[in-house]
Amino acid sequence: PTFVPQNMPAGGGILAANYIAEIAPKDGTYLTMIGQGLPMDQTLGFTPQVKADVSTFGWIGNISDSNILSYMWHTSPIKTMQDATKFEATMAGTGAGSSSSWLPALYNKVLGTKFKLINGYPGAAEVSLAMERGEIDGYGSNPWSSLLSVSPNLVRDHLVTILVQIGVRKEKALPNVPLLSDLARNAEDKAILDFISQALSVGRPVGTTPGVPPERLAALRKAFDDTLADPEFLTEAARANAEINPMDGVTLQRLIEDVMNTPQDVKDKVKAILPERT
């Protein structure tokens, strides 16, 4: 098939999500990738602009089930999250509402760290340069897959110290880096960190409109799965240093539904500690 990109910037993907929910034909010919935090933001009530429940979309799969990482430049004295409770350190963020901005605030409130957020960096490449120059000490949020594809030298040359990984299971290459949920100090904190971990493990999911006939959604899911197992595709991905660690559509659908159906008491606790979206 021929794919025709239709970029819809604005609102962190909300415009595109609304288009898929309300306007696009419900026949499987329109696909989208929503922002990683949208299911969490919607279930917490942070995105009233979203016109549809994203759990009703037809979710097809995720190219890479990649954990979010928080890390420090190798010269920093902070080598663990426990160290970060003793020393103040600056963390780069890309703007209000992004996980790179609110995760350090979460760490401070739940884990007792002393991170100072410096917002306004355009992206991971600019953050890496700022760390190298000594402007900031670390980065609040970057997917493992992105780190490998955009800045593999940071891993290869041991230029960063990864403090924590956020997901439901550890990356195979990072067995000694703790999961965020492992750092909980009590049952209440664990409920909060489990929710965050599950919500961010959604990644950048590929989906289609609500109401697509089941047989057509099944065909899209099979085509997606077959593509990500295709030798030629995997060869091209390897050339681009793109990690392929797929999540199938059925698993993804269940994960997003679980996030959206989180008990209200847990959502209230999460909302109470996250900074406002501005």
N, C-alpha and C positions, 0 to 999 in steps of 0.2 A: 504493500500500500504506500501511497504518497502522503507524507505528513506536511501540513501547512501550519507553521507556528503563527499564533496570534498573541503577541505580547500584550498583557493588560497590567501595566504597572499601577501602583497606588495601593496603599492600605495593607501592605504585607501579604498580598494575594487575595484579599477579601473581595476585590472587584471581580477577579476571575472565578472565585468560588460562587459568588452570587450569580454570575452569568451561567455557570454550569447548572446551578440549582433551579434557575427561573426561566432562562431564555433558550439555552441550547437544546436541540432536538434530543429526545430521549430514545435514541436508537443505537447508541454506542459509537457514533462517529465523532464525538467530541470527547477529548481526554484533558485532564488537568493534573498539575502537581501543586498541591497546597503547601503553605509554609509549615514547617515542623511543629510550631507551637499552636497552630490554629485549633486543633481539637481540644487541647487543654484550655486555651483562652476562651473558647466558646462555652465549654462546660462550666467554667468559673464565672461566666458572665462579663468577661472583659471585652467581648466583641459583639455588642448588640446589632452592629451593622450587618452581620451575616444573616441572610434571609432564610437559610435552611439548616437543618441539623445535618452536619457532615457525616454522621453515622448512617444516613440514608443514601449516601452516594454509593455507586457500584465500585468498590475498591479492587483494583486489578493486581497490584503488587508493589514491591519496593525493590529498587535495583541493589541497594546496599543497606542492610540492617547494621548501621554503623554507630557505635557509641559516641557520645559527646565527651570531649576531654577538656579539663582545665589544667593548664601547665604553667611552669615558671621557666625563665631563662636560666641556663645552667650555672651562672655565677651567683644566683640568689642563694642565701642561706636557708631558704625554705625548701625542704625536700619532701615533706609530708604535710598533710592537713593539720596534724598536731603541731608542727612547727609554726603553722600560720595562726595558731591561737596565741603564740608567744611574741611574734614579731609583726609589725605592720608592713604591708607590701602593696604596691600599686598594681591594679588589674585593668587591662584595656577592655573597653566595650565599644560596640558599634552603634549604639543608640538606644533610647528608651523603648522598651518593649521587646528588644532582642534578648535571647537567652544569655548572650555574653554580658549583658548589662544587669539582668536580674539574678543570675546565678550567684555572683559574688555577694549580693545582698542576702540571698538565701543562706549561703554558707555562714555569713556573719551572724544571722539571727538564730539559726538552728545548730550550727556546729561551734559557734563562738570564735570564729576567725576574725582577723583584723584587716581585711582587705579594704583598700581605698580605690574606688572606681574612677577611672579616667575615661570618659565617654567621647565619642566623636570620630573614632577611627573608621575609615571606609570599609576595611576588610582585613582578612588574615595576612595578606602580603604586607600591608602597611604596618600591622601589628608586629610582624616578625622583624621588620626594619627598625621599628621603635625599640623593641627589646634589644636588638643588636647594638643600638646607639646608647642604650642605658636610660632611655626616656621612661620606660615602664618595666615592671618586673615580670609580668605574666599576662596570660590571656584567659578570659573567663570561659570561653566556649568555642570549640572547633571540633567538627566530626573527625574521627580517626581516618575515614576514607578521604576527606578533604586534605588533611595534613599529609597523607601519603602521596596524593596526586599533585598538590600545589607546592608543598615544601618538604619533599622527602629527605632533603639534607638535614633538616632539624632532627629527624629520627636517626638517620644513618650516622651522623656525626655527634650524636648525644648532646645536642645543643639545648634541649629542653628537658625539664624534669616533670613528668606527668604525675599530678597529684591524685586525680580521681577520674573514673570513667562512669558515665551515666547511661545506663541501659539495664536490661533485664538479665543479661549474662555477660561475662567478661569476653573481651576480644581475645582470640587465640594467641595473638602476638603479645598480649599484655597480661599475663597470668598473675603478676605480682603487684599490679595496680588495683587498689580497692574499688569496688563498686560504691556508688554514693550511698545506697541503702545499707552497706556494711558499716558505715560510719555513724549510724544512729546511736544516740546515747540512752534512749528510752523508747517505750512502745509508741508514744504519741509522735515523737520525731520520726520513728520508722514508718508510720502510716503516711506522713507527709512526704518523706523521701521516696517511699515506694511509689506513690502517685506520680511524683515528678519523673522518676525513672521510667515508669511505664508510659507516661505521656510523651516523653522525648524519644522513646524507642520507635515511635511511629515513623521517624525519618522524614524523607520527602516522598510521600506516597503518590502513586499514579492511580487515578480513578476516572470514572465517567459519571454521567448524570444519574440521579435517582430515576427509578422506573424503567430501566433497560430490561428487556425480557431476559429471564434467567438463562436461557440457552445461549443468547448472544454474550452475556457477561461471562459465562463459562468458556466460550470460544476465545474471548479476549484474554482471559486468565491463562488459558492453555498456550496461546500464542506468545504471551509475555514470558511464561516459564520456559517455553521451547527456545526463545531468543536468548535468554540468559544462560542456556546450556549449550548454545551453538558454538562449535570450536572457532569459527571465523570471527564471531563476535567477541569471544573471550581473548583471542589473539590481538584484536584491535584495542580492547580495553587494557590489556597488559602494556601495549605500546604507549598508552596515555597515562600509565600509572594509576588507572581507575580500578578501585577495589570493587569486585563483584561478589556480594554476599547477600543473595536475594531473600526476600520474604514473600511467600505466596499470598495470593489475594484473599483466601479464606482466613488465614492467620491474621492478616492485616485488618480485615473487616472485623474480626472478633476483638482485636486489640483496641481499635478505635471505639467500638461499642462499649468495651469495658471502661475506657477512659471517660466516655460520655455518661456512663451510668455509675460513676463513683458515688458512694454514700455522701449525703449532704454534709454530715458533720466533718468528714475529711476535707471536703471542698472548702468549707468555712474556715478551717484551720490553715489551709494553704493560702487562701485569699488574705487572711489576716497578716501573713508574713511577707507576701510578695509586694514589691513597690507598685504604685499605681502606673498604669499605662498612660503616657502623655504624648 
